[in-house]
Amino acid sequence: VVGHVCIQRDATDQQRSERLLHEAQHELERRVLERTSALMKTNEALKVEIAERRKAEEALRESEGRFRAIFNHASVGIAEVRPDGRFLRANTKLCEILGRQEDVLLKMTFQELTHPEDLPENLALIQETLEGRRDSCSIEKRYLRSDGMDVWCRLSVSLVRTAEGAPKHFISVAEDISERKRTTDAL
């Protein structure tokens, strides 16, 4: 052996760096697993919420469908009327009773359609309802049809209020009683 060469290096810094890198990698993996677990729990909660919302939306669609069917196919006239008397909606039967198309009714007020002799009593009942002295009212009154004829109706009106108690709109149900009135008058 002629010679021997030996190189010594201090590996303390390198080992410390490797240990810190390993600890950082371990901490990162722990955080990723923790966050993944939290996201999976949130995802499951969202799936449950989405399922509940879909169920609620389906129930709402069914309820709206039933309401539409009742409203559109009722054998009596039904309308939603604003507190100022303007029509918001009217079903086919009411349009038939009043001899007007829905688009025409929606541009009118019940005051324009009410026989002038019946209007004061009708307005007084509506005012009492708006003031909260009654929840609903019923009256026999005449409407003016588009053909100039009077039509007698039994009208029942209920006020729908907002959650705060303010008047929102009226639900009016009208039954044509003209034939009964003619028979009664004839007797």
Sequence and secondary structure as in RCSB ss.txt:
>XXXX:A:sequence
VVGHVCIQRDATDQQRSERLLHEAQHELERRVLERTSALMKTNEALKVEIAERRKAEEALRESEGRFRAIFNHAS
VGIAEVRPDGRFLRANTKLCEILGRQEDVLLKMTFQELTHPEDLPENLALIQETLEGRRDSCSIEKRYLRSDGMD
VWCRLSVSLVRTAEGAPKHFISVAEDISERKRTTDAL
>XXXX:A:secstr
           HHHHHHHHHHHHHHHHHHHHHHHHHHHHHHHHHHHHHHHHHHHHHHHHHHHHHHHHHHHHHH S
SEEEEE TTSBEEEE HHHHHHHT  HHHHTTSBHHHHB TTTHHHHHHHHHHHHTTS SEEEEEEEEE TTS E
EEEEEEEEEEE TTS EEEEEEEEEE HHHHHHHHH 
